[in-house]
């Protein structure tokens, strides 16, 4: 018998591959550290993108970040006539610490404006925030793409109208001399007092916001629905799930991260319900119903030239918004959602 036959004979002991010996104990091999590209190389590679972003960054710097420095006026008895320029007036104004905040919190109009702002925010969270979600689900369920595009164009259009035009439209429709009032008079009925009734003002401003922005609010939700795998709906339909069950178990869970994110951001703007919409209707319904923090800041800082109190009110709004965003984001992490930023 030859050596080749002895080693290579099938079925023999020498034909079997011996098991690999276990690795000796010791420290685990370190991961290969990736070397970061030098800054100069990254700038050379990404300069077209940076050039495209430069106008937007400049806009943010000039109109958002630089004005933030003016918040220090909240801690001063600011006098715009204390110098020949705004910078000299800022440098020569007296520092009073939290005196403007004490005056602000002892002002009755501030608490009325805060109460109106919180009431409008809570009302719109319940009766306005879910409507874009429902509209996005309805549009996504349409089979005809042409019909879907037509409806989207119709509901998106009011977003590009100014608040002056929106309020004028509602006055022409529901005002004392509007179409609805004339129809009631022709029928021998007393017209409703809609545009000048302070008791229903919260419903009026919510209806205006819905008509103006409901279509625009559906864009994000439609984008989220477009990412859902259609095979999930087909598999659920094969398993016998109806339309409502598919919506409950597939559509809404797919929208949940987006809903949580937008809800957190909306809570951050809880004390910002708008300026133009309310100042245009303030005289019609009265200050007690239409005064919100945005209009309060305007009348205190600009009309009455109490710049320190106005800045204190604005800084209070920003601080409350930051706290609400952090708390809501913490709750989102506790519920297993990512929120505004992921938890490390």
Secondary structure as UniProt FT lines:
FT   HELIX           3..8
FT   TURN            10..11
FT   HELIX           13..15
FT   HELIX           39..60
FT   HELIX           61..65
FT   HELIX           66..68
FT   HELIX           69..75
FT   STRAND          76..77
FT   TURN            80..81
FT   HELIX           86..92
FT   STRAND          94..95
FT   TURN            97..98
FT   HELIX           99..105
FT   HELIX           108..127
FT   HELIX           129..140
FT   HELIX           145..157
FT   HELIX           158..160
FT   HELIX           163..174
FT   TURN            176..177
FT   HELIX           179..186
FT   TURN            187..188
FT   TURN            195..196
FT   HELIX           198..200
FT   HELIX           201..226
FT   HELIX           230..238
FT   TURN            239..240
FT   HELIX           243..246
FT   HELIX           247..251
FT   HELIX           252..268
FT   TURN            269..271
FT   HELIX           276..279
FT   TURN            280..281
FT   HELIX           282..285
FT   HELIX           287..290
FT   HELIX           293..298
FT   HELIX           299..303
FT   HELIX           307..334
FT   TURN            335..336
//
